[in-house]
Each structure stands twice: as structure tokens, then as C-alpha cells.
Amino acid sequence: MELSIGEMALIAVAIVVLFGPDKLPQIARDLGAGVRKMRGAVEDIKTEIMKETDNPVSEIKREIEKVKDAAKDFKSDERCSKRYSC
């Protein structure tokens, strides 16, 4: 949802008419504080989601590395047994 400059001006005029010019600074402060709290909450949620999803991914990566290492060891053991009596 995007607002044009004309729509934003109309909203500003409506706020001035409804609340008066004396209340505008307090309304702006309250609105800013609300936006900051909302952003902080969104960041907290993102952090929690990343923590929860990071653990299984890192575990899967470790398991893949273990399988790769085991495959390398198996290959080297197989080569050794075919060529020589190790």
C-alpha cells in the first residue's frame, strides 16, 4: 500500500483538524515510539526464527561432512586393498 503525496497531505490536514496543532508533537512521538517497538518485535521474531531454523541446518551440514569423510576413508581403504595388502 503506497500513499501519494496528496493523500499524505490530506491525512496530515485531517490530523491537525481532529487533534489540533498543539497535540501534533506528542502524536508524532507516540507514533515513532510505536514504530520502533514494532520494528524491535519483528527483529526479535526474526532472531528466534533464525535460531530455531539454524540448528537443524547446521546438524544436517555436520552429518553430510561425516558421510563425505567416511566415503573418502572407504575409497582410500578400497584402493589400498586392491593394490596392496595393507
PATI-678194 format. One record per residue (C-alpha): x, y, z; residue number from 0. Coordinates in steps of 0.02 Angstrom, whole numbers. Layout:
# PATI-678194
(r (X; Y; Z); NUM)
...
//
This chain:
# PATI-678194
(r (0; 0; 0); 0)
(r (79; 160; -57); 1)
(r (15; 334; -21); 2)
(r (38; 479; -140); 3)
(r (95; 648; -78); 4)
(r (-82; 716; -96); 5)
(r (-153; 575; 11); 6)
(r (-20; 603; 145); 7)
(r (-60; 790; 145); 8)
(r (-245; 753; 165); 9)
(r (-208; 638; 313); 10)
(r (-96; 772; 392); 11)
(r (-233; 904; 373); 12)
(r (-362; 785; 449); 13)
(r (-249; 752; 598); 14)
(r (-222; 939; 626); 15)
(r (-410; 970; 616); 16)
(r (-453; 824; 732); 17)
(r (-319; 846; 865); 18)
(r (-259; 1025; 845); 19)
(r (-84; 1088; 813); 20)
(r (-35; 1080; 997); 21)
(r (-52; 891; 1003); 22)
(r (48; 855; 843); 23)
(r (220; 838; 926); 24)
(r (152; 714; 1054); 25)
(r (62; 615; 919); 26)
(r (222; 608; 815); 27)
(r (324; 549; 967); 28)
(r (196; 416; 1009); 29)
(r (188; 358; 829); 30)
(r (378; 350; 819); 31)
(r (388; 251; 981); 32)
(r (256; 130; 917); 33)
(r (351; 104; 754); 34)
(r (514; 73; 849); 35)
(r (429; -54; 962); 36)
(r (354; -141; 811); 37)
(r (523; -150; 723); 38)
(r (604; -217; 882); 39)
(r (471; -351; 896); 40)
(r (494; -400; 714); 41)
(r (683; -413; 740); 42)
(r (657; -521; 895); 43)
(r (542; -636; 798); 44)
(r (668; -646; 654); 45)
(r (807; -688; 777); 46)
(r (705; -825; 859); 47)
(r (657; -900; 691); 48)
(r (839; -898; 634); 49)
(r (894; -982; 796); 50)
(r (764; -1118; 777); 51)
(r (799; -1150; 594); 52)
(r (988; -1135; 609); 53)
(r (1011; -1285; 725); 54)
(r (937; -1418; 610); 55)
(r (1029; -1347; 460); 56)
(r (1197; -1349; 548); 57)
(r (1164; -1526; 609); 58)
(r (1124; -1582; 432); 59)
(r (1284; -1499; 370); 60)
(r (1386; -1593; 502); 61)
(r (1306; -1758; 454); 62)
(r (1344; -1726; 270); 63)
(r (1525; -1690; 314); 64)
(r (1534; -1853; 414); 65)
(r (1466; -1951; 266); 66)
(r (1591; -1867; 149); 67)
(r (1735; -1910; 265); 68)
(r (1676; -2088; 282); 69)
(r (1663; -2103; 92); 70)
(r (1840; -2036; 72); 71)
(r (1904; -2160; 202); 72)
(r (1812; -2301; 116); 73)
(r (1883; -2254; -54); 74)
(r (2061; -2248; 13); 75)
(r (2038; -2415; 103); 76)
(r (1967; -2493; -55); 77)
(r (2113; -2431; -161); 78)
(r (2237; -2494; -35); 79)
(r (2160; -2668; -28); 80)
(r (2154; -2684; -219); 81)
(r (2334; -2632; -249); 82)
(r (2422; -2691; -94); 83)
(r (2395; -2796; 57); 84)
(r (2381; -2657; 184); 85)
//
